[in-house]
Amino acid sequence: MNNSPESIAKLILEGFERHYSVFRANSRKAKEKFENGDYAAIRELLSERISYYDQRVRETSESLEKKFGQKIKKDVIWPDVKKAFIMLLTDHKQPELAESFFNSITTQLLDRIYFKNSYLFVRPAISTEYLDSKSSSYNVYYPLKQGIKNTLGKIILDIGLSSAWEDIKRDTHALLRKALKNLKRPFRPTKDLQIHILKSLFFRNKGAYLIGRLVMDGDPMGFAVPILRSKNGFLFLDTIIFENENLTLLFSFSRAYFMVDMEVPAAYVSFLKSLMPSKPTSEIYTMLGLQKQGKTLFYRDLLQHLNNSTDKFTIADGIKGLVMLVFTLPSFPYVFKIIKDLRDKEVTREHITNRYQLVKHHDRVGRMADTWEYSNVDFPLERFEQELLEGLRKYAPSMLEQVEDRIIIKHVYIERRMTPLNIFLENASDGSLNTAMKEYGNALKELISANIFPGDLLYKNFGLTKNGRVVFYDYDEIQYITECNFRKVPTAINPEDELSDEPWYAIGKNDVFPEEFETFLLSKNKLKNAFLKHHSNLLDPNYWLVQQDKIQKGDFVDIFPYSNEERFFPDKKVEQ
């Protein structure tokens, strides 16, 4: 038996390539399902894909143990295995992903005390800068040669979708009209005018997105064009999305991941980074379905930030929860969430982790925060404020381990920091309060469309993003709308019943009384008036029952990352 470092490295790389082959096949299937209008299958593919990585890591680790026995768990071999692995990546198309896969295998097999730079890829060893040089990931079009209208028509036909188009001429006219309206400078075809279009479409739910950039005078301007299917099954362009901010919303952490067939993922990330320079590279990888690489890059960013800052981790703003202990580093725009050592037999650690997994596998419709999940994270003890340390030791001792001057947190969720909605509302002007309450109601309605009932609707469980969107982030009591029993409050038999501290009617486990939302959400007149102005139907049990019935019948309402006013044809019906 060949027990050389080279043979171990080769087996690890074969495991990664199995994973990425399945990943790409899954993305190609999404294209096929979109062409057939099988949106349920796309959601299923997306959900299945999330577990692919862990499956391949487990399979590869088991294969290594089976083939090499206990030798594979001896730390002395791993520096040589790492060197051999680097040699195998010289001409590889996904070296950055392969390095992360190597780390996953290493940490699966070795004891945590061996998680050292010589064994792991703490920093990348292979550059991805020129991977795309031989065969570009995007097509280049020169409108001066063909004319702008002909160029747009060719771009659409080059997409390669097999479904018939409803009216390409109409759509290209609408596309050009809106593009000219949005350009902040005069548009004229010149020799250096270029349009770059990524070769693979981005699939999510009911939409296929064409991603590109317009290059004028060497200055790139990014755009995205959603392609949908009409109720008759024909393809049409729905709008064009310009501006960094709008593109960022399209790739928001609160939405489902995209499905994209990428031979060189680093090239796609580089292209997207040129359109959204402020968006962290870690988030771009994550939104492309490459969550592990996103986690790897985020952790590198965190380590770098810790090395270049001096502030301390502190308890996060907001009302302290019963289930999670939340802390943050003021100079770093994220929060860290640890499940407390719970005493409630119904709300167990397993229950909470299952809720978070539910959200990860579900379409988040722009209203639920995505999280990165880490195990055994090593922090410097000196960077923790005393109050936070005392809170961790009191409420989550099983999640902590102290090794000399280091604190190891055994399990933590990390997500984008937002302003808690309850804090925002306390200090908001009348105009801002009205907007926030409208957004809050919109968030609830979009969650309903996605078959999600937050459970606890209190403002403390929602946050406000820097773009002013209300996003739900507390998943302790989350459940499906279809599991709820929406009821009208029964009429009291006598006045004494109404005045009683206890309800005069029986309440089942999944019973929900929308009328009661007014009591605990709208006690202040300002909040009540703003809410009723936009969302009074949320207090009506019949509204919830109608939405529940639609979901049970299989009506799938997609929530697109742009407003109806931005659509070329606002009244056009999308295929259900």
C-alpha distance (Angstrom), angle and dihedral (degrees) to the residues before:
residue distance angle dihedral
M1 . . .
N2 3.82 . .
N3 3.81 107.0 .
S4 3.79 96.0 171.3
P5 3.83 122.3 136.6
E6 3.81 86.8 -116.7
S7 3.81 93.0 59.7
I8 3.82 91.3 48.0
A9 3.81 91.0 49.2
K10 3.80 90.9 48.4
L11 3.79 92.6 52.4
I12 3.83 90.9 50.4
L13 3.80 91.1 50.5
E14 3.81 90.8 48.8
G15 3.82 88.0 53.7
F16 3.79 91.1 52.1
E17 3.79 92.8 47.3
R18 3.81 90.2 52.0
H19 3.78 87.7 53.4
Y20 3.79 95.9 48.5
S21 3.79 92.4 44.3
V22 3.82 89.7 56.4
F23 3.82 89.8 44.4
R24 3.82 92.1 55.2
A25 3.80 93.4 43.4
N26 3.79 88.5 53.5
S27 3.82 90.7 53.4
R28 3.80 91.8 49.5
K29 3.80 89.2 52.4
A30 3.82 88.8 54.9
K31 3.81 88.8 60.6
E32 3.81 90.5 51.6
K33 3.82 92.6 47.9
F34 3.80 91.4 48.8
E35 3.81 90.8 52.1
N36 3.81 88.3 53.0
G37 3.79 94.1 44.6
D38 3.81 91.0 -119.7
Y39 3.80 98.1 147.0
A40 3.79 95.0 160.9
A41 3.81 88.2 60.2
I42 3.83 90.7 51.3
R43 3.81 90.3 54.4
E44 3.80 89.4 47.9
L45 3.81 92.3 50.0
L46 3.78 89.9 49.6
S47 3.79 92.7 50.6
E48 3.81 93.2 46.3
R49 3.80 92.7 49.3
I50 3.80 93.2 61.0
S51 3.82 91.1 69.3
Y52 3.84 96.2 44.0
Y53 3.77 95.1 89.8
D54 3.80 97.2 52.7
Q55 3.82 89.8 45.9
R56 3.82 92.5 55.2
V57 3.82 92.1 44.9
R58 3.79 90.2 52.0
E59 3.83 92.9 46.3
T60 3.81 92.8 47.8
S61 3.82 93.5 47.1
E62 3.80 90.4 50.8
S63 3.81 91.1 48.7
L64 3.81 91.0 51.5
E65 3.80 92.5 49.3
K66 3.78 91.3 47.2
K67 3.81 94.4 48.7
F68 3.81 101.5 37.6
G69 3.80 103.0 25.2
Q70 3.81 120.7 -158.7
K71 3.81 91.7 -17.0
I72 3.76 88.6 79.4
K73 3.81 90.3 64.5
K74 3.80 94.7 54.4
D75 3.76 110.1 104.8
V76 3.83 95.0 -149.1
I77 3.81 93.1 75.2
W78 3.79 98.0 51.9
P79 3.83 101.1 78.9
D80 3.82 87.7 57.7
V81 3.81 91.8 44.2
K82 3.80 89.0 52.5
K83 3.83 91.4 51.2
A84 3.81 90.7 49.4
F85 3.80 90.4 48.4
I86 3.82 91.6 52.8
M87 3.82 89.5 54.4
L88 3.81 90.1 54.6
L89 3.81 91.3 54.8
T90 3.80 97.5 58.2
D91 3.82 94.9 107.7
H92 3.80 98.4 17.2
K93 3.83 120.6 134.7
Q94 3.82 95.8 -145.3
P95 3.81 105.0 33.6
E96 3.81 95.8 145.4
L97 3.82 90.9 54.7
A98 3.80 91.9 45.1
E99 3.83 90.6 53.0
S100 3.82 90.2 53.1
F101 3.81 89.6 48.9
F102 3.82 88.9 52.0
N103 3.83 89.2 53.2
S104 3.81 90.6 50.7
I105 3.80 91.1 52.7
T106 3.79 93.1 46.3
T107 3.79 94.6 50.1
Q108 3.81 89.6 45.7
L109 3.80 92.7 56.3
L110 3.81 105.1 32.6
D111 3.77 132.8 65.2
R112 3.78 113.9 -103.6
I113 3.81 92.9 -110.7
Y114 3.79 87.7 70.5
F115 3.80 96.2 57.4
K116 3.79 92.6 118.2
N117 3.79 135.4 145.9
S118 3.78 91.9 -107.9
Y119 3.81 90.5 58.6
L120 3.81 100.7 37.2
F121 3.78 138.9 46.9
V122 3.79 96.6 -113.5
R123 3.80 86.1 158.9
P124 3.83 124.3 24.4
A125 3.81 115.8 -93.1
I126 3.82 97.5 -167.5
S127 3.80 122.8 58.4
T128 3.81 116.6 -131.4
E129 3.80 95.2 -168.6
Y130 3.83 98.4 105.1
L131 3.80 101.9 27.0
D132 3.79 91.2 109.8
S133 3.79 96.8 50.9
K134 3.83 99.0 98.8
S135 3.79 99.0 46.1
S136 3.79 115.0 15.4
S137 3.80 121.2 -135.1
Y138 3.80 91.0 -139.4
N139 3.81 137.8 52.2
V140 3.80 120.6 -126.4
Y141 3.82 122.8 -142.9
Y142 3.83 127.5 -169.2
P143 3.82 110.1 -154.6
L144 3.83 93.0 -168.5
K145 3.80 90.3 70.8
Q146 3.81 100.0 45.5
G147 3.79 103.4 20.6
I148 3.78 123.0 -107.7
K149 3.85 97.2 -90.7
N150 3.80 93.7 49.1
T151 3.79 89.9 46.0
L152 3.80 92.1 53.4
G153 3.81 90.5 48.4
K154 3.82 90.6 50.9
I155 3.81 91.6 48.8
I156 3.80 90.4 54.8
L157 3.81 93.4 47.4
D158 3.82 91.8 46.4
I159 3.80 89.5 59.3
G160 3.78 87.4 85.1
L161 3.80 101.7 -141.1
S162 3.80 112.9 156.6
S163 3.83 95.9 -148.1
A164 3.80 119.0 97.3
W165 3.79 120.5 -102.2
E166 3.77 120.0 -123.3
D167 3.81 97.3 -143.5
I168 3.81 119.1 -20.5
K169 3.81 93.9 -179.7
R170 3.82 91.8 53.7
D171 3.81 92.0 47.1
T172 3.81 95.4 48.1
H173 3.81 89.7 51.1
A174 3.82 90.4 51.6
L175 3.82 90.6 45.5
L176 3.80 93.3 51.4
R177 3.80 93.0 44.2
K178 3.80 93.3 54.0
A179 3.81 93.5 40.5
L180 3.80 91.8 54.9
K181 3.80 90.2 47.1
N182 3.82 91.8 53.2
L183 3.79 98.7 45.0
K184 3.77 110.4 103.9
R185 3.82 93.6 -152.1
P186 3.80 137.4 42.1
F187 3.79 112.8 -71.2
R188 3.77 118.1 -140.0
P189 3.80 129.5 153.3
T190 3.81 108.6 -111.7
K191 3.79 133.9 169.3
D192 3.78 92.5 -95.9
L193 3.82 96.3 44.1
Q194 3.82 107.8 118.7
I195 3.78 138.1 173.8
H196 3.81 115.8 -153.8
I197 3.82 118.0 -162.0
L198 3.82 123.8 -174.4
K199 3.80 108.5 -122.3
S200 3.79 96.7 -131.3
L201 3.79 124.1 61.2
F202 3.81 121.0 -128.3
F203 3.82 111.6 -123.5
R204 3.79 126.1 -159.5
N205 3.80 128.7 154.8
K206 3.82 107.8 -48.2
G207 3.78 97.2 -12.7
A208 3.79 138.9 82.4
Y209 3.80 112.3 -161.3
L210 3.79 125.4 -152.3
I211 3.82 108.4 -153.5
G212 3.79 122.0 -159.7
R213 3.79 148.6 135.7
L214 3.77 134.7 -128.4
V215 3.82 112.5 -138.1
M216 3.82 115.1 -156.4
D217 3.81 120.1 170.0
G218 3.79 88.1 -12.1
D219 3.82 92.2 -58.1
P220 3.87 114.5 121.1
M221 3.78 121.8 -142.1
G222 3.80 114.4 -169.7
F223 3.77 126.8 -142.1
A224 3.79 142.2 170.2
V225 3.80 127.4 -152.2
P226 3.84 117.1 -158.5
I227 3.81 114.3 -145.3
L228 3.79 116.0 -157.8
R229 3.78 138.4 174.7
S230 3.80 120.9 -115.5
K231 3.80 122.1 -130.8
N232 3.82 86.0 -95.1
G233 3.81 92.6 54.9
F234 3.83 98.1 -105.3
L235 3.79 123.2 133.9
F236 3.79 122.2 -115.2
L237 3.82 139.2 167.3
D238 3.79 110.2 -111.0
T239 3.82 102.3 -168.5
I240 3.78 143.1 -45.7
I241 3.79 119.7 -106.0
F242 3.79 117.2 -147.8
E243 3.78 134.3 174.2
N244 3.79 130.2 56.9
E245 3.81 92.4 -101.9
N246 3.82 94.6 53.9
L247 3.80 92.3 46.0
T248 3.78 89.3 49.6
L249 3.81 89.2 55.9
L250 3.81 88.8 51.8
F251 3.82 88.5 55.8
S252 3.79 94.0 38.1
F253 3.82 121.8 151.3
S254 3.80 87.2 -126.0
R255 3.81 94.2 65.1
A256 3.79 135.6 75.7
Y257 3.80 118.2 -87.5
F258 3.79 121.8 -97.5
M259 3.78 125.3 -114.8
V260 3.81 111.1 -135.9
D261 3.80 131.1 162.6
M262 3.83 103.8 -131.8
E263 3.79 125.8 172.6
V264 3.82 90.7 -177.9
P265 3.84 106.9 28.4
A266 3.82 92.3 179.7
A267 3.83 88.9 62.6
Y268 3.81 91.6 53.2
V269 3.80 90.7 48.0
S270 3.80 91.1 49.3
F271 3.82 90.4 50.4
L272 3.81 92.5 49.5
K273 3.80 91.2 45.2
S274 3.82 88.6 58.1
L275 3.83 88.1 57.1
M276 3.82 95.8 42.9
P277 3.83 106.3 29.1
S278 3.81 93.6 167.7
K279 3.81 94.4 54.1
P280 3.83 113.1 96.9
T281 3.79 114.0 -112.1
S282 3.80 88.4 -129.7
E283 3.80 90.8 61.8
I284 3.82 92.5 48.2
Y285 3.82 91.7 54.1
T286 3.81 89.4 47.1
M287 3.81 93.4 51.0
L288 3.81 89.1 52.7
G289 3.80 88.8 59.5
L290 3.82 93.9 -101.4
Q291 3.79 94.5 118.9
K292 3.79 96.1 157.9
Q293 3.79 92.1 56.9
G294 3.79 88.5 46.3
K295 3.81 89.2 53.8
T296 3.81 91.4 47.9
L297 3.80 93.1 52.0
F298 3.79 93.3 43.1
Y299 3.81 90.6 53.2
R300 3.81 90.3 50.2
D301 3.81 89.5 51.1
L302 3.81 90.1 49.4
L303 3.82 92.7 51.0
Q304 3.78 91.3 47.9
H305 3.79 91.3 48.5
L306 3.81 91.8 50.2
N307 3.80 89.6 51.6
N308 3.80 91.4 51.3
S309 3.81 100.9 42.6
T310 3.78 137.5 60.6
D311 3.82 106.2 -162.8
K312 3.78 120.7 111.3
F313 3.79 135.4 -118.1
T314 3.77 109.5 -101.2
I315 3.81 139.1 178.5
A316 3.81 108.5 -79.8
D317 3.80 122.7 -114.3
G318 3.78 117.8 -96.8
I319 3.79 139.1 62.0
K320 3.79 111.3 -42.1
G321 3.80 111.3 -111.3
L322 3.80 128.1 -135.3
V323 3.80 94.1 -131.1
M324 3.81 108.3 32.3
L325 3.77 132.9 47.5
V326 3.81 107.3 -150.3
F327 3.79 126.1 -163.6
T328 3.78 136.7 165.9
L329 3.78 145.0 -169.8
P330 3.84 104.9 -121.7
S331 3.81 93.3 -142.2
F332 3.83 93.0 49.8
P333 3.86 118.3 68.4
Y334 3.80 97.8 -133.7
V335 3.80 139.6 83.9
F336 3.80 128.0 -136.9
K337 3.79 118.1 -142.2
I338 3.80 126.1 -163.1
I339 3.80 125.2 -174.8
K340 3.78 109.4 -122.6
D341 3.80 121.7 -128.0
L342 3.79 94.2 -91.5
R343 3.77 127.3 -148.4
D344 3.80 97.7 -170.9
K345 3.81 110.9 104.9
E346 3.82 91.7 -150.9
V347 3.81 98.6 44.4
T348 3.80 100.4 54.8
R349 3.80 130.3 166.0
E350 3.80 88.0 -106.8
H351 3.81 90.6 53.2
I352 3.82 91.7 53.3
T353 3.81 94.6 46.9
N354 3.82 88.8 49.3
R355 3.83 89.8 53.5
Y356 3.79 90.5 53.2
Q357 3.79 91.0 48.5
L358 3.80 89.7 50.0
V359 3.80 90.2 56.5
K360 3.82 92.5 46.4
H361 3.82 91.3 53.8
H362 3.80 93.9 42.4
D363 3.78 132.3 81.3
R364 3.81 102.1 -99.1
V365 3.86 92.8 -160.8
G366 3.80 90.9 -151.0
R367 3.81 91.9 -67.4
M368 3.81 107.0 87.3
A369 3.77 125.5 66.1
D370 3.78 118.4 -121.5
T371 3.80 117.8 -136.3
W372 3.77 138.5 -153.5
E373 3.76 112.4 -136.1
Y374 3.82 120.8 -151.2
S375 3.78 136.7 179.8
N376 3.81 127.9 -152.2
V377 3.79 98.1 4.8
D378 3.78 113.7 -175.6
F379 3.84 117.8 -141.4
P380 3.83 132.0 174.8
L381 3.81 108.8 -105.2
E382 3.81 92.5 -140.5
R383 3.83 90.8 63.9
F384 3.83 93.3 66.5
E385 3.79 122.2 89.7
Q386 3.79 112.7 -126.7
E387 3.82 94.3 -118.1
L388 3.82 90.2 54.6
L389 3.80 92.8 47.8
E390 3.78 91.0 51.0
G391 3.83 90.0 49.1
L392 3.81 92.0 50.6
R393 3.79 92.8 48.3
K394 3.79 91.8 46.6
Y395 3.81 100.9 43.8
A396 3.83 105.0 24.8
P397 3.82 109.5 23.8
S398 3.81 92.6 144.4
M399 3.82 89.1 60.4
L400 3.81 94.1 55.5
E401 3.76 135.6 78.7
Q402 3.78 124.6 173.8
V403 3.80 118.6 -153.4
E404 3.81 109.8 -178.7
D405 3.81 105.9 -64.2
R406 3.82 95.2 -8.8
I407 3.81 132.3 89.3
I408 3.81 116.0 -149.8
I409 3.80 115.9 -159.7
K410 3.78 109.3 -158.2
H411 3.80 97.8 -156.1
V412 3.79 129.9 10.7
Y413 3.81 139.4 163.4
I414 3.81 118.6 -146.0
E415 3.79 124.8 -164.2
R416 3.80 141.2 160.9
R417 3.80 113.3 -73.1
M418 3.78 114.8 -116.0
T419 3.78 134.7 177.5
P420 3.82 107.4 -97.4
L421 3.80 106.5 -115.1
N422 3.82 93.4 -131.8
I423 3.83 90.8 56.9
F424 3.80 92.2 46.4
L425 3.82 92.5 50.8
E426 3.81 92.7 51.1
N427 3.79 92.2 62.4
A428 3.81 102.5 26.9
S429 3.79 124.8 121.8
D430 3.80 117.1 -120.9
G431 3.80 91.7 -98.7
S432 3.82 94.5 47.1
L433 3.80 91.2 45.3
N434 3.81 91.5 52.6
T435 3.82 91.2 50.0
A436 3.81 92.7 47.1
M437 3.82 93.2 49.8
K438 3.79 90.1 49.0
E439 3.81 88.4 51.2
Y440 3.82 91.1 46.8
G441 3.81 91.0 54.7
N442 3.82 90.8 45.0
A443 3.80 88.9 52.5
L444 3.82 91.3 52.8
K445 3.81 92.4 48.1
E446 3.79 93.2 48.8
L447 3.80 90.8 47.8
I448 3.81 88.2 51.5
S449 3.82 89.9 52.9
A450 3.80 87.7 54.3
N451 3.85 90.9 51.7
I452 3.81 92.9 -108.4
F453 3.80 125.6 136.1
P454 3.82 110.6 -172.3
G455 3.79 92.7 -149.0
D456 3.78 94.2 -149.7
L457 3.83 109.6 51.7
L458 3.80 96.3 -177.1
Y459 3.81 115.0 132.9
K460 3.82 91.9 -119.0
N461 3.81 88.8 71.2
F462 3.81 93.1 58.7
G463 3.78 129.9 68.6
L464 3.77 136.5 -157.9
T465 3.82 116.5 -128.5
K466 3.80 123.4 -144.5
N467 3.84 86.4 -101.0
G468 3.81 90.7 57.4
R469 3.81 96.5 -107.6
V470 3.78 119.9 141.9
V471 3.80 111.6 -128.7
F472 3.80 129.8 -175.8
Y473 3.81 116.0 -130.0
D474 3.80 111.1 162.4
Y475 3.80 110.0 86.9
D476 3.82 102.0 173.0
E477 3.81 95.0 109.1
I478 3.78 101.1 24.7
Q479 3.82 117.8 138.6
Y480 3.78 140.7 158.9
I481 3.80 118.7 -82.0
T482 3.80 87.3 -130.3
E483 3.82 89.6 61.6
C484 3.81 93.5 56.0
N485 3.80 127.4 92.7
F486 3.81 106.3 -145.7
R487 3.80 111.2 -157.2
K488 3.77 141.1 177.3
V489 3.80 114.5 -123.1
P490 3.83 106.5 -102.3
T491 3.80 117.1 -117.6
A492 3.79 112.7 -98.1
I493 3.81 115.7 -112.0
N494 3.81 92.2 -140.9
P495 3.86 138.6 2.1
E496 3.80 91.6 -103.5
D497 3.82 89.8 64.7
E498 3.79 92.2 55.4
L499 3.81 92.1 50.6
S500 3.78 93.2 48.5
D501 3.83 120.3 109.3
E502 3.80 88.6 -134.0
P503 3.84 124.7 64.1
W504 3.81 115.0 -103.4
Y505 3.80 91.8 -141.3
A506 3.78 136.3 64.8
I507 3.82 116.6 -98.5
G508 3.81 121.7 -154.6
K509 3.81 124.7 -148.9
N510 3.82 95.5 -100.4
D511 3.82 98.0 32.0
V512 3.79 115.8 131.5
F513 3.83 123.8 -171.7
P514 3.83 108.8 -163.2
E515 3.81 91.5 -171.0
E516 3.80 88.3 66.8
F517 3.80 92.2 60.6
E518 3.79 87.3 82.4
T519 3.81 91.5 60.4
F520 3.81 98.1 55.3
L521 3.82 100.9 25.5
L522 3.79 105.2 37.3
S523 3.79 106.9 39.4
K524 3.83 91.3 125.5
N525 3.79 116.2 71.5
K526 3.81 94.7 -135.8
L527 3.81 91.2 55.5
K528 3.78 92.5 42.9
N529 3.80 94.9 50.9
A530 3.81 93.4 46.8
F531 3.79 92.8 47.4
L532 3.81 96.0 46.0
K533 3.79 90.5 48.3
H534 3.81 90.9 64.5
H535 3.80 110.1 14.0
S536 3.80 112.9 26.4
N537 3.83 88.8 133.8
L538 3.81 89.4 70.3
L539 3.82 87.6 72.3
D540 3.80 91.0 56.9
P541 3.84 116.0 89.7
N542 3.81 89.5 -152.2
Y543 3.81 91.0 63.3
W544 3.80 90.8 56.9
L545 3.82 92.2 44.4
V546 3.81 91.6 53.0
Q547 3.81 91.4 50.6
Q548 3.79 90.5 46.3
D549 3.81 90.4 51.6
K550 3.83 91.2 51.3
I551 3.80 91.3 52.3
Q552 3.80 92.4 47.4
K553 3.82 89.3 51.9
G554 3.80 90.0 54.8
D555 3.81 97.7 -108.1
F556 3.79 104.3 158.1
V557 3.78 113.4 -159.7
D558 3.78 111.6 -168.6
I559 3.78 118.3 -149.5
F560 3.78 107.4 -143.8
P561 3.83 122.0 -152.2
Y562 3.80 93.7 -119.1
S563 3.78 135.6 56.1
N564 3.78 126.8 -95.3
E565 3.82 88.7 -116.3
E566 3.80 89.9 64.2
R567 3.81 93.7 58.0
F568 3.80 119.9 105.9
F569 3.79 90.6 -132.5
P570 3.83 107.7 21.2
D571 3.79 94.7 -173.1
K572 3.80 95.1 51.1
K573 3.82 112.2 120.8
V574 3.77 118.2 -130.0
E575 3.79 120.7 -140.8
Q576 3.80 112.2 -93.1
